[in-house]
C-alpha cells in the first residue's frame, strides 16, 4: 500500500507546505536524508492553538497538535523528494513543548507525532526521539517538531 493510500485509509491528507515564518526553507536534502525545519501545528495557514502545556493547553490537545505538526513535516519531506513512498526510515523526531512551570508530560504530547508516524509507515516509522520542554516557542505555539528522514 502506498503512503498516500495509507493516509486516505487513516482519514488524513497532507497539507500544503507551511510557509516559513523566518529566514529558512522547510526542508533540505543532504545525501540520502531530508532535514525538516521546525514545523508548527498550522492548519490552513493559522496556528491550531496557542499557549502552554500544563496551563491553557491540555496533554490531549498537545497530542493532537503534534499530529498536525508532523503532517506538516511530512508535507515538507514530500515537497523535496516528490513522494513519501521514497521514505526508507524516519530517523529522528525532535519535539519541543512550550511548558508551564512544573509540566513534565512532554513525552505524552510528542507521542501524538510518534504514534502517527508508526500508523503511516509501520516499522520504518520507528525513530529516535527527543521530547523537550521549553519556555517559549515561535508565535506562541504549544508544539514544534523537526524531522530527519532517510529516503532512496
Secondary structure by P-SEA (a helix, b strand, c coil): ccaaaaaaaaccccccccccccccccccccccbbbbccccccccccccccccccccccaaaaaaaaaaaaaaaaaaaaaacccccccccccbbbbbbbcccccccccccaaaaaaaaaaccccccbbbbbbbbbccccccccbbbbbbbbcc
